[in-house]
Amino acid sequence: MLLAIALTFVNWGLETLKFYTTIQRVQKLSYFTAYRGILYGNALNLILPASIGELTGRPLVLKEANRAQGSGVAYYVSIVQKVASPFVGLCFFALAAYMGFVNNKPFTLFGFSISIFLGIIVISIIDLLFWAYLFFKPKSILHLLEKIKFLENIFKKIEHALDFSNAVKWKLVAIGASRFFVFVTQYWILTFLFFNDFPHFEFYVLSGVYFLAQFVIPSLGVSDIMLRATLVSIVFENHIEGHIVQLLAINILIWIINVLIPSLFGFWLMRKKIV
């Protein structure tokens, strides 16, 4: 448990490194100020939908005049993970398929035979290609947004702030890929709390497949628990008998460690700043 908690600092430290690297073109910040911005974003993300908290919370550490650009950079940073996670997740899936860890049994829906894993692969590839295009070619969408007259100056400033070299962009993707490995490692480590004997390597690879599926399949608030239960039962099908509660408990612990606690700490820092 302590090791999983320690990896939370690594997780958000890597996310901070992405924000710190990109925000310098807007305003010079220290790494720890950028870390505080990440925690602000986490806090607001807990109460705002669709990751809006990242766009509104992270720029709070900037001067007011720079916050519009900061929101653009914060959104760009969020795209990094949408490129890195499907890419690394697909590598995990390829390894799982090669090792025979996944059971690609189709299920019937409305009279059609559908393969869950095939669906995940297709969605992941589409997801990866779409976000990769926006990540490597942000000017293509910004040029269109600049045609909105009253927002033209803002988007031109954002375009300038996002004018990174390909070397920097690949560095950001590498950081995002490292975060995915942190997620998987945390899940695998917490498995030791609930299981005395399990195939360690197979569980590690399947954890990567599970996080890929969870990342690319959208959920709607209250349905999230049901979605996670379904994904756990599919990915860990060969090991699920009598253990679904334990595997879901790991999910809840991951959420508490990675999301709830950092978000509450972010709220505390925001309150301290306001007071």
C-alpha positions in Angstrom: 0.0 0.0 0.0 2.8 2.4 0.9 4.6 1.6 -2.4 1.4 2.3 -4.3 0.9 5.6 -2.5 4.6 6.5 -3.2 3.9 5.9 -6.9 1.1 8.5 -6.7 3.8 11.2 -6.2 5.6 9.8 -9.2 2.4 9.8 -11.3 1.5 13.4 -10.6 5.2 14.4 -10.7 5.3 13.2 -14.3 2.1 15.0 -15.1 3.6 18.1 -13.5 6.7 17.7 -15.7 4.5 17.8 -18.8 2.8 21.0 -17.6 6.1 22.5 -16.4 7.8 21.8 -19.8 5.0 23.4 -21.8 3.9 26.3 -19.7 7.3 28.1 -19.7 6.5 29.7 -23.1 3.6 31.4 -21.4 5.1 32.3 -18.0 8.2 31.2 -16.2 7.2 28.9 -13.3 9.1 26.8 -10.8 8.4 23.0 -10.8 6.6 23.2 -7.5 4.4 26.0 -8.6 3.4 23.9 -11.6 2.8 21.0 -9.2 0.4 23.2 -7.3 -1.4 24.0 -10.5 -1.8 20.3 -11.2 -3.4 19.8 -7.8 -5.7 22.7 -8.4 -6.8 21.0 -11.6 -7.4 17.7 -9.8 -9.5 19.5 -7.2 -11.8 21.1 -9.8 -11.9 18.0 -11.9 -13.5 16.2 -9.0 -16.6 18.5 -9.3 -16.6 19.6 -13.0 -17.3 17.3 -15.9 -15.2 16.3 -18.9 -11.9 17.3 -17.4 -12.9 21.0 -17.4 -11.2 21.3 -14.1 -7.8 20.9 -15.8 -8.5 23.9 -18.0 -9.7 26.1 -15.2 -7.6 24.9 -12.3 -4.1 24.6 -13.6 -4.0 28.2 -15.0 -4.8 29.6 -11.5 -1.1 29.5 -10.7 -0.5 32.0 -13.6 -0.9 35.7 -13.7 -4.4 36.6 -14.7 -3.4 38.0 -18.1 -1.8 34.6 -19.0 -4.6 32.3 -17.9 -6.4 32.1 -21.3 -3.1 30.9 -22.9 -2.6 28.7 -19.8 -5.9 27.0 -20.5 -4.8 26.2 -24.0 -1.5 24.7 -22.8 -3.4 22.7 -20.1 -5.7 21.3 -22.8 -2.6 20.5 -25.0 -1.0 18.7 -22.0 -4.2 16.6 -21.6 -3.9 15.5 -25.2 -0.5 14.0 -24.5 -2.0 11.2 -22.4 -4.7 10.6 -25.0 -1.8 9.8 -27.4 0.5 7.9 -25.1 -2.0 5.7 -23.2 -3.6 4.1 -26.3 -0.2 3.5 -27.8 1.3 1.8 -24.8 -2.0 0.0 -24.1 -2.0 -1.5 -27.5 1.5 -2.7 -26.9 0.3 -4.4 -23.8 -2.6 -5.9 -25.7 -0.3 -7.2 -28.5 1.8 -8.9 -25.8 -1.2 -10.4 -24.0 -2.6 -11.8 -27.3 0.9 -13.2 -28.2 1.2 -14.9 -24.8 -2.4 -16.2 -25.0 -3.6 -14.2 -21.9 -6.8 -12.8 -23.5 -9.8 -14.9 -24.4 -11.3 -13.3 -27.5 -14.7 -14.9 -27.2 -17.4 -12.9 -29.1 -20.7 -12.1 -27.4 -24.1 -11.7 -29.1 -25.8 -8.3 -29.1 -29.1 -7.7 -31.0 -28.4 -10.9 -33.0 -24.9 -9.8 -34.0 -21.7 -11.6 -32.9 -19.3 -8.9 -31.5 -15.8 -9.3 -30.3 -15.1 -7.1 -27.3 -11.4 -7.1 -27.7 -11.7 -6.3 -31.5 -13.9 -3.4 -30.6 -11.3 -2.1 -28.0 -8.5 -2.4 -30.6 -10.5 -0.5 -33.3 -11.6 2.3 -30.8 -8.0 2.5 -29.5 -6.5 2.9 -33.0 -9.1 5.5 -34.0 -8.5 7.3 -30.7 -4.8 7.2 -31.1 -4.8 8.5 -34.7 -7.3 11.3 -34.0 -5.5 12.7 -30.9 -2.0 12.1 -32.4 -3.0 14.4 -35.3 -4.2 17.1 -33.0 -1.1 16.7 -30.8 1.4 16.9 -33.6 -0.5 19.4 -35.7 -2.3 21.7 -33.2 -2.1 24.6 -35.7 -4.6 22.8 -38.0 -7.4 23.3 -35.5 -6.2 26.6 -34.1 -6.2 28.2 -37.6 -9.9 27.4 -37.8 -10.6 28.7 -34.3 -8.8 32.0 -35.2 -11.6 32.7 -37.7 -13.8 33.5 -34.7 -13.2 37.2 -34.7 -13.6 38.0 -31.0 -11.3 35.1 -30.0 -8.8 35.6 -32.8 -6.1 37.2 -30.6 -6.4 34.6 -27.9 -6.0 31.6 -30.3 -3.0 33.3 -32.0 -1.3 33.6 -28.6 -2.2 29.9 -27.8 -0.7 28.9 -31.2 2.5 30.7 -30.3 2.6 29.0 -26.9 2.2 25.6 -28.6 5.0 26.1 -31.1 7.1 23.2 -29.8 9.8 21.3 -31.7 9.2 17.6 -32.5 11.8 16.7 -30.0 9.8 18.3 -27.2 6.6 16.7 -28.4 8.2 13.2 -28.3 9.6 14.0 -24.9 6.0 14.7 -23.7 4.8 11.5 -25.2 7.5 9.6 -23.4 6.5 11.2 -20.1 2.9 10.2 -20.8 3.9 6.6 -21.6 5.8 6.5 -18.3 2.6 7.5 -16.5 0.7 4.6 -18.1 3.4 2.2 -16.7 2.9 3.8 -13.3 -0.9 3.2 -13.4 -0.3 -0.5 -14.4 2.3 -1.0 -11.7 0.1 0.5 -9.0 -2.7 -1.8 -9.9 -0.4 -4.8 -10.0 1.2 -3.9 -6.6 -2.2 -3.6 -4.9 -3.1 -7.1 -6.2 -0.7 -8.4 -3.5 -3.1 -7.1 -0.9 -5.9 -9.4 -2.0 -4.2 -12.4 -3.6 -1.6 -14.8 -2.0 -0.9 -16.7 -5.2 -1.4 -15.4 -8.7 0.5 -15.4 -12.1 2.5 -12.2 -11.6 3.6 -11.5 -15.1 0.2 -12.4 -16.6 -1.6 -10.1 -14.2 0.8 -7.2 -15.0 0.2 -7.6 -18.7 -3.6 -7.9 -18.2 -3.5 -4.8 -16.0 -2.2 -2.9 -19.0 -5.0 -4.3 -21.2 -7.5 -3.3 -18.5 -6.3 0.3 -18.4 -6.4 0.5 -22.2 -10.0 -0.6 -22.2 -10.9 1.7 -19.3 -9.1 4.6 -21.0 -10.7 4.4 -24.5 -14.3 3.4 -23.4 -16.2 6.4 -22.2 -18.1 6.3 -19.0 -20.9 8.5 -17.6 -20.5 9.3 -14.0 -22.7 6.8 -12.0 -22.2 4.1 -14.7 -18.5 4.1 -14.1 -18.6 1.4 -11.4 -20.7 -0.9 -13.6 -18.3 -0.2 -16.5 -15.3 -1.1 -14.5 -17.0 -4.3 -13.2 -17.7 -5.3 -16.7 -14.2 -4.6 -18.0 -12.7 -6.5 -15.0 -14.9 -9.5 -15.7 -13.8 -9.5 -19.4 -10.1 -8.8 -19.1 -9.5 -11.1 -16.1 -12.0 -13.7 -17.2 -9.7 -16.6 -16.6 -9.0 -15.5 -13.0 -12.3 -13.8 -12.1 -14.1 -16.8 -10.4 -14.8 -15.8 -6.8 -12.5 -12.8 -7.0 -14.4 -9.9 -8.7 -14.9 -8.1 -5.4 -11.1 -8.1 -4.8 -10.4 -6.8 -8.3 -13.0 -4.1 -8.0 -11.6 -3.2 -4.5 -8.2 -2.5 -6.2 -10.0 -0.2 -8.6 -11.5 1.8 -5.7 -8.1 2.0 -4.0 -6.5 3.2 -7.1 -9.2 5.9 -7.4 -8.8 7.0 -3.8 -5.0 7.1 -4.0 -4.6 8.7 -7.4 -7.6 10.9 -7.6 -9.5 11.5 -4.3 -6.5 12.2 -2.0 -4.7 14.5 -4.4 -7.9 16.3 -5.2 -8.7 16.9 -1.5 -5.2 18.2 -1.0 -5.7 20.5 -4.0 -8.9 21.9 -2.4 -6.9 22.5 0.8 -4.2 24.4 -1.1 -6.9 26.5 -2.9 -8.6 27.3 0.3 -5.3 28.2 1.9 -4.6 30.6 -1.0 -8.0 32.2 -0.9 -7.9 32.7 2.9 
